[in-house]
Amino acid sequence: MTREERRRIIPLAMRAAMASVAMASGLLILKGFGAWHTGSVAMLGSLADTALDLLASLVTLYGVKLAAEPADHDHRFGHGKAEALAALFQVALITASAAAIAWRAVVALSDPQPTHDAGTGIAVSVAAIAATLLLLWYQRTIIRRTGSVAIMADNLHYQSDALLNGSVIVALVLDQFIGWSWADPVFGIVIAMWLAYGAFQASSQAIDQLMDKEWSEDQRRAYIEVAARQPGVRGIHDFRTRRSGSHDFAQFHMEVARDLTVAQAHDIVESMERRLRDAFPKVEVLIHLDPEGHVDTDNPLIEADVTPHWFGKRV
């Protein structure tokens, strides 16, 4: 990724994180008013979730800012994994919120208390849903352009928030208009279970980044196909990939004819790097040059030549 491309991508992720902070701040005030007026456990659960949303969004903002810092002597591959750490912090907050809401709901279920002022609670929830849907739409446009894992986790957080607000409306209607006093704490438990499920989902991608999980098979295939079309390439093996924040890394061994000079082989490598950079501007590539037929190691994890499917397609 060039410096100019990084300057374009980073402000987008920062703006999405700042929008999350602003949205959570506004919703916190709105839901605090609603919880105070209604006495609803479901509304209280939604308020607690929004409070943690605000803290999580602040951590996301810091994580995105740190991930945007350029590589330095102590972090030669950059700071992209700060996003994954911010996402895991969000997971911890979501899990804590789910546990607290579930406990409060179980206590309320043993001694249901009627809620009141359903109109205020419903109005607050409708306003929160509208605001959240607007934020979700904005975040998704940023995710498509940056691939930020921290913004993805934040987006999942706010998806659950929209569902939480919808369940609050249902709980208030069932409680005050139908007389099912148990509905509010039951929906509180459902909310807690949904939050726990969301925490599990949000953790998966962050852990994959921290553990340097390989790209998906489709991503690998698309990248190898471009590399295999490079003139002069006799084979590609030991292809490895990983992701850090919005930045991808790929490395592989490239085989060329044994009778080439160092300068000729170097020209092929540079041409390969340009072609890959044009096709995948977010990927930093490291290429190791080998003479054709060279065997590096007997490590069973080292992939053999991954290019035979494209032998007939090279130009």
C-alpha positions, 0 to 999 in steps of 0.5 A, a space after each residue: 500500500 502506498 503512502 498516498 493510499 494509506 492517507 485516503 483509507 485512514 481518515 475514512 476509518 477514523 471518521 467512522 469511529 468518531 461517528 460511533 462515539 457521537 451516536 453512542 453519546 446521543 443515544 446514552 442520553 436518550 435511553 437514560 431518559 427512557 429508562 428513568 420514565 419507564 422502569 423497564 428492565 429491557 430498556 435498562 438493558 438497552 441503556 447499559 448496552 449503549 453505555 458500553 457502546 460508548 466506551 467500546 467506540 472510544 476504544 475503537 477510535 483509539 485503536 483505529 488511530 493507533 493502527 494508522 501509525 506508520 511502521 517504526 523501528 519497533 513495529 516494522 509491520 506497522 500497528 494494524 493489530 491494534 484494531 484487533 485488540 480494540 475489537 477484543 476489548 469490545 467483546 469483553 465489554 459486550 460479554 460483561 453487559 450480557 451477564 449483568 443484564 441477564 442477572 438483572 432480568 432473572 431477579 426481575 422475573 422472580 418478582 415482576 414489576 409493572 412498567 409505565 409510560 410505554 409511549 415514552 419508551 417506544 418513542 425513545 426506542 424508535 428514535 434510537 433505531 432510526 439513528 442506529 440504522 443510519 450509523 450502520 449504513 455509514 459504517 458499512 460503506 467505510 468497511 467496504 472501502 477499508 476492511 477495518 476489523 475494528 469498525 466491523 466489530 463496532 458495526 456488529 455491536 450496533 446491529 445488536 443495538 438495533 435489535 435490542 431497541 426493537 425488543 424493548 418496544 415489543 416488551 413494553 407493548 406486551 407488558 402495558 397493553 396486554 398485561 404480560 408482566 413477565 414479558 419485560 424480564 424475559 426480553 431482558 434475558 433474550 437481549 443478554 443471550 443475543 449480546 453473548 452471541 454477538 460477542 462470540 461472533 465479534 471475537 472470531 475475526 479479531 482472533 484470526 488476525 492476532 493468530 495470523 490466519 491465512 486468507 480465504 481460499 478465494 482470496 489466495 486463488 485470485 492473488 496467485 492467478 495474477 502472480 502466475 501470469 507474470 512472464 518468466 515465472 517457472 513456479 510459486 511455492 511456500 505461499 503465506 498470507 496474513 492480515 493486520 488491520 486494514 493491511 494485508 501481507 503476502 509472501 512466497 518463493 518464486 522460481 525462475 530459470 537457472 541460467 538467468 543472471 541476477 539482474 534478469 531475475 531481479 527484473 522479473 521480481 520487480 515486474 511481479 511486484 508492480 503487477 501485484 501492487 496494481 491489482 491488490 493495492 492494499 497488499 504488501 508482498 515479500 518475494 524470495 527468489 529461487 532457481 527452478 526445481 530448488 527444494 527449500 525444506 522438508 517442512 510438511 507445511 511448506 506448499 509445493 508449486 501452487 501455479 500449475 492451473 495457470 501454466 497455460 495462461 501466462 502471457 
